[in-house]
Amino acid sequence: MIWTNVLAALAAFLITWLAGIWFIPFLHRLKYGQTILDIGPKWHKEKKQGTPTMGGIMFIIAVLLSFAVGIVILYFTQGGTTAAMQELIRSSAGLVLAILMGFMGFLDDSIKVSKKQNGGLSVMQKTLIQVLIIAAYFATLYLSGDTSTTVTFPWGWQLDMGLLYYPVMGVAVYYIVNAVNLTDGIDGLCSSVTVVYMAAFAVISGFVGMFGHTLLSFCVAGGCIGFLMWNFPPAKVFMGDTGSMFLGGAVCALGIGCNAEVLMIIAAMVYILEALSVVIQVTVFKITKKIYHTTEGKRLFKMTPIHHHFELSKWSEVKIDAVFSFVALVCGGIAVVLGYFMFT
């Protein structure tokens, strides 16, 4: 089984890497360049304006192809049992969740490219689409026989949330998917952090015997590494919302699908803190604006998401990628250790 996963990851890596040879020039010909916001660091607009976007299509296709072949092999090696079929449905539903999120990102990117501005779907449009996708995902899990509403915490403590499970976890999925999207703000960051997260859940899914989710982890990790060949600073292509929303869906599909919601939150801490920095910045700004009765409030960070704060503190993109990936590695390692005691 491990060799099937490794070969699937290798296939996803090679397909993504080699696809860039043709796909990036194709995006150039279509003039699908990224429009950089004026509110970001000034050098982004100077150095990154016009870099092809929507490159996430490369690893989405690679993950889909490698997963499809791998799941067929694993299904038959598992003996084609009812349990294997349920796991096939659960893991496939997770991939569909990611693909639908990626498709929404594709629509957003398409609007941005056509208008030549960094403003695609409205917040309300994105929210409505995401709510429908999340609801469809949970409905699929429920119909496949996964009716559990119990959240397992470290050291065996369990909480049966009943019907509250779905709205609470729905909000968690919504937050994390968009947090992954926010993490894609500098070259190589989202891809490198996601590789670490996928490595952690490749192990955790193995603890709970979810062979399909283990395969999905390997495939996404392989695709991200292949994409890093083109996205490592200085990036030759951006993944766009197409790629980051897909990765956000995959991150959540693994946590929810493995019934490891608490471990998902721990392993996804880098994404969560990225989004939280924006919330804190806006909150502090509004409160201090009212307190001091000024047109400008105070800012806790130089810029958010927080990776921009470190950019403005003169950290290089490579250093930010390395430090954030290390933090993700620590969080992922904690999640793996807790998962070992929870599920073995």
TINUDO-539354 format. One record per atom (N, C-alpha, C, O): z, y negated, x negated. Coordinates in steps of 0.1 Angstrom, whole numbers, plus 5000, padded with zeros to 4 digits. Example, Ala and Ser with C-alpha at 12.3 -4.5 7.8 and 13.67 -1.06 7.14 Angstrom:
<rs>
507850574868507850454877507850334868508550334858507150224872507150114863507950004871508049894866
</rs>
This chain:
<rs>
500050124992500050005000500049874991499349784995500849874980500849754972499549724966499249604964498749824963497449794957496549734967495649654964496649774980495849714990496149564991495249484992497449534990497849394991497349314979496849204980497449374967497049304955495549284955495049174951494749384959493349374959492849264970491949194968493649264981493349164991493549024986492748934988494649004979494948874973493948834962493448724962493548934954492448914944491148874951490448784946490848934962489648904969489648764975488648694974490848724981490948594986490848494975490248384977491448524964491348424952489848414948489448294946489148524946487748514941486848444951486048364947486948484964486148424974486348274974485348194975487548224974487848084974487348014962486747904963487648074950487248004938485747994937485247894934485048104939483648114938482948024949481847964946483548024961482947944971482847794968481947724972483847744959483747604955482547564947482147454948481947664940480747634933479647584942478847494938479547634954478547594963479047494973478347404977480247514978480747444990481047294986480847204994481647274974481947134970480647044969480646934975479647094962478347014962477846994976477246894980478047094985477547084999478246975006477646895013479546965004480346855010479946715005479846615012479546714992479046594986477746544993477546434996476846644995475646615001475746565016475046475020476746615023477046575036477846435036478046375047478246395024479046275023480346285031480846195037481046405030482246425036483446395027484246475023483446265024484446215014485746165022485646125033486846185015488146135020488245985020487945925010488745925031489045785032490545775029491345825037490845695019492245685015492945565022492345455022494145595027494845485034495345375024495645405012495345255029495745135020497245145018497745085009498045215027499445215026499945305015501145305012499045385009499445474999499545404985499245284985499845474975499845414961498445364958497445424962498345244952497045174951496045254943494845244946496545324933495545404925494945524932493945574928495545564943494845664951493545614957492545684956493545494962492245444967491245424956490045434958491745384944490845354933490245484927489045494924491045594926490645714920490245824929489445914925490745834941490545944950489545914961489046014968489245794964488345754975487045824973486345824963486545894984485245964984485346104979484346174980486446154974486646294970486346384983486946354993485546484982485246574993486546625000487446664993486546625013487646685020487246805029486046845028488146865036487846985044487647105036487047205040488047105023487947215014488747335018488547445013489647315027490547425033489647535039490147645040488447495043487547595049487347715040487147825044487347685027487047785017488147895017487848015018489447855017490447965017490748015031491248125032490347945041490547995055489548115057490048225061488348095053487348205054487748325045487648445048488248295033488648395023489848475028489848605027490848405034491948475040491548565051492048675053490748515060490248585072489548715068489848825073488648705058487848825054488748925047488649045050489548885038490348975030491449035039491749155037492048965048493049015057492349125067492949225069491149095072490549185081490249315075490549425081489749315062489549445056490849515052490949635054491749435047493049495043493849555055494449665054493749485067494549535078493949665084494749755089492649685083492049805087492449925078492850035083492449895065492950005056494350035058494750155059495249935059496649955061496950025074497850115075496249995085496450055098496250205097497050275103495150245091494850385091495750465081496050575083496150395070497050455061498450475067499250555062498750395077500050405084500050505095501050525102498850565097498750675106498350635120498350715129497950505122497550465135498550475146498250505158499850465143500950485153501050365162500450255159501850375172502050265181502750155174502450035176503650185165504350085158503450005149503549885147502450085143501450015134500549925142500149815138500249965154499449885163500149755167499549645167501449765170502149645173502249555162502149425163502449605150502449525138501149455135501049345131500049535138498749475137498549355146497949255142498949375158498849265168499749145164499249025165500949165159501849055155501248985144501248855144500849055133500348985122498948915124498748805119498148975133496848915136497148795145496448695143498148795154498448675162498948565152498648445155499648595142500048495132498848435125498848315123497848515121496648465115495948375125495348265121495848415138495148335148495848205150495248095151497248205150497948075150497547985139497347865142497448035127497047955116495647905117495447785114494747985121493347945123493147845134492447745132493947855145493847755155494447615151493847515154495547625143496047505137495047445128494847315127494347525120493347475111492147415118491547325113491847475129490747425137491047285143490147195143492347265147492747135151492647035140492146925142493047075128492846995116491446965113491146855109490547065115489147045113488546935123487846845119489046935135488646835145489046695140488346595140490346695135490946565130490046515118489746395117489846605109489046565097487646525101487146425095487046585110485646555114485546415120484646335117486546375128486646245133486846135122486146035122487646165113487946075102486646055094486345945090485946165091484746155083483646075090482945995084483446105103482446035111482745885112481745805112484045855113484345715115484545645101484645515101484545725090484845665077486145595076486245485070487145645083488445585082489545695084489245805088490745675079491745775079492545775092493745745093491845795103492445795117491645885126490545845130492146005128491346105136491946115150491946015158492446235154493046255167494346175168495046145157494646125180495946055182497146145181496946265182498346095179499546175178499746255191500046375190499446195203499546265215498546375217498946485222497346355212496346455213496746575204496646695208497146545192497646655182498746735188498846855188499746655194500946725199500546815211501046925211499746765220499346855231498646975226498947085231497746965217496947085212497947175205497847295207498847125197499747215190500747285199501047395197501147215210502047275220501347395226501947495228500047375230499347485236499147605227499247715231498847575214498647675204499947755202499947875202501047685201502347745199502747835211503247945209502547785223502847855235502047985236502548085240500747975232499848095232500348195222500248315225500848155211501348245200502548315205502648445204503548245211504748315216504348405228504948515229503448365236503048455247502448585242502648695248501648575231501048695225502048785220502048905222503048735213504148815208504948885219505249005218505148805230505948865241505148975247505649085251503848955250503049055256502849185247502549285252502949165234502749275225504049365224504049465217505049315231506349395231507449335224508549385224507249215217508249145210508949055219508648935220510049095226510749015236512048975230512848915238512348995218513648955212513748805211512848735207514948765215515248615214516548595206517248495207516748695197517948695188517548645175516648685168518348545170518148495156519248555147520448545150518748615136519748675127520048585115519148525109521348565113521848485102522348565091522548685092522448505079522948585068524248655071525148615079524448775064525648855066525848915080526948945085524648925087524649005099525048935112524948995123525348805112525748735124524448715132523448665127524548745145523348725153523648635165524748635171522648565169522848475181521648495191520448475187521948545202520948565213520748435220521648395228519648375219519448245224518848245238518748145245518448365243517848385256516548305257515848295247516348245268515048165270515048035262513947985259516147995257516247875248515447905235515047805228515348025232514648065219513348005218512947945207512548005228511147965228510947815226510247775217511647725233511547585231512147545217511547455210513247605213513847565201512947615189512747535180512447735189511547775179510247705179509547685169509847675191508547595193508647465186507747415179509847395187510047265180510047285165509547205158510647395161510747425147509347455141509047405130508547525148507147545144506347415143505647385133506547335153505847205154506247115142505447055135507547115139508047035128507547085114506947005106507647215112507247275099505747265097505247225086504947285107503447275106503047135101502247115092503647035108503346895104503946855091503446765084505146925087505746895074504846945063504746885053504247065065503247115055502147015054501646995042501646965065500546865065500946745056500146695049502146695058502646575050502746605035502646515027503046735032503146775018501846765010501846754998500746775018499446765011499046615009498146555015499846554999499646414997499146384983498646274980499246474974498746464960498146594956498346694962497346584945496546694941497446814937498346804929497146924943497747054939499047084945499547194944499746984952501147004956501247104968502047194966500547084978500647174990500247324986500947414990499247334978498747464974499847534966500147654968500347464956501347534946502647564953503147674951503147474962504347504969504147624979505047704980502947624985502747734994502647874988503047974993502047874975502048004968503448054966503648174968504347974963505748014961506348064974506948164974506147994985506648034998506048175002506748255006504748194999504148315003504648434995504848544999504948404982505548504973506848554979507248674979507648454983508948484989508848575001509548675003507948535010507748615022507048745021507048835029506348765010505748895007506848995004506749105008507948944998509149034996509949055009510249165012510148945016511048945028510349035038511049115045509049015040508349105050508349245046508349335055508449275033508649415029509949475032510049585035511049385032512349435035512349475050513049575053511649405059511749445073510549535077510449565089509749585067508749685070507549625078506849705085507249495077506149435084504949435074504649335068504249545074503149555064501949455066501349415057501749425079500749325082501049185077500249115072502349155078502749015074502849015058502548905052503149125052503049135038501649105033501449025023500749165039499349155036498849005038498248945030499348945049498948805052499548715041498848625036500748745036501348665026500548675013500248565007500148795009499348804997497948734999497548674989497348745010496048685012496048535011495248475004497048475018497248325017497548285003497048184998498448354996498748324982497548324974497248234966496748434975495448444967494548324970493948274961494348294983493448184987493948054981493147974977495248024981495847904976495647894961495247784955495748004954495548004939494047974936493747894927493148034944491748014942491447864945490647804938492047804955491847664958492347574947491747464944493447614941494047534930493047514918493147424911492147614917491147604906490247474908489747424898490247424920489447304924490347184927489847074927491547214931492447104936493447064926494146964929493647134915494547094905494246954899493046934898495146874897494846734892493946734879494246804870492946654880492446564891491546654900490646724896491846644913491146734923489646704924489246584924488946804926487546794928487246804943486146774948488246854951488146864965489546864971490446904965489646804983490946814991490846915002489746945007491946975005491947075016491847005030491347075040492246885031492146815044493146865053493946965050493246805065494046855076493647005080494447085084492347025078491847165080492647265073493047365079492847245060493647345052495147335054495747435055495647215054497147205055497647245068498747305068496947225079497447265092497347425093498247485099496347475087496247625086497347685078498047785083497747625067498847675059500147655066501047745065500347545073501547525081501647635092502747685094500547675098500547785108500947915102501647995107500447945090500748065083502148075079502848175080502747965074504147955070505047995082505948075080504747935093505547965105505348105111506248175115504048155110503748285115504548395108504948495114504748375095505448475087506948465090507648575092507548345092508948335095509248395109510248465110508548355119508748395132508348545134509148615140507248585128506748715130507648825124507648935128508348785113509248875107510648875112511548935107510848795123512148765128513148725118514348765117512648635109513448585098513448425099513048355089513748375110513648235113514548155103514148045098515748195101516648125092516148125078516248025071515648235073515048245060513848165059513548105048513048145069511948055070512347915067511647845059513347875073513847735071514347715057514047605051515047815051515447805037514247795027514247715019513347895029512247895020511247775021510547745012511247715033510347605036511047475034510547365039512147465026512947345024512147235018512347115022511247255009510447145003509647075014509646955015508947155022508147095034509147015043508846905046510247075046511247015055511746885050511846785057512046875037512546755031511446645030511746525031510246695028509146595028509046515041508946395041509046595052509046525065510246455068510246345074511446505064512746445067512746305059513446215064512146295048512146165040511546055048511945945048510446095055509745995064510645955075510745835078511346045082512246015093513345925088513645825095513945955076515045875071514545735068515245635071513345725061512845595058512645505070513045395070512045565080511745485092513045445099513145325104513945535100515245505106516045395099516545305106516145405086516845305078516145175079516845065081514845175079514045045080514344975093514544855094514345055104514544995118515944945119516144835125516945025115518344985116518644855108519244765114518244855096518544735087517744615092518244505090516644635098515844525104516644455115516644335116517244535123518044485134519344425129519844315134519944485119521244435114521144305107521944215110520044285099519844165092518944065099518743955094518444105110517544015118516443955110516143835110515744045103514644005095513344085100513444175107512244035095510944105099510744225090509944315094511444235079511344355070512644415068513644355065512744545071514044615069514144675055513144655047515244735052515444795038514744935038514645005048514344965026513745095024514645175014514945135003514945305018515745385009514945444998515345454987513645475001512745524991511645424988511345344996511045434976509945344973508745364982508045274986508545494986507445524996507645675000508245754993507245695012507345835017506045885022505145795025505746015023506746125020507246115005506646044997508246185002509046154990508246184977508646134967507246264978506446284966505846144961505646134949505546054970505045924967506145844960505845754951507445864964508545794957508545824942508745744934508345954939508345994925507045954918507045924906505945944925504745884919504945744915504645704904505545664924505845524921506945504910507145404905507645614908508645624897508045664884508745704874506645664884505945704872505845844868505545884856506145934878505946074875504446104877503746054886503946194868502546234870502446334881503446394885501246354886501046454897501346594892501946674900501046624880501346754874502846784874503346884877503646674870505046694870505646704883506546794885505146634893505646644907505346784912506146854918504146834910503746974914504747074908505147164915505047054895505847154888507247154893507847254896507847034895509247014899509347064914510347134917508447024922508547064936508347214938509047274946507447274930507247414930508547494925508847594930509247434915510447494910511547494921512247584923511647374928512547364939512247474950513147534955510947484953510447584963510847724958511147814966510747744945511047884939512547914940512948024944513347814938514847834940515147864955515947954958514547784964514847804978514247944982514948014990513047974978512548104981513348214975513548324982513848194963514748304957516048324965516448434967516548214970517748224978517448304991518248384996516348264997515848335010515648485007516048565016515148524996514848664993516248734991516348844996517148674984518448744982519148764995519748864998519148655003519848665016519048775025519748845032517748775024516948875031517349015028517249105036517549035015517949165010519249215017519249335021520249135017521449175024521349175039522149255045520449105045520249105059519549225064519849275075518549265057517549365062517549495055516849595059518349515044518349645037519649715038519849825032
</rs>
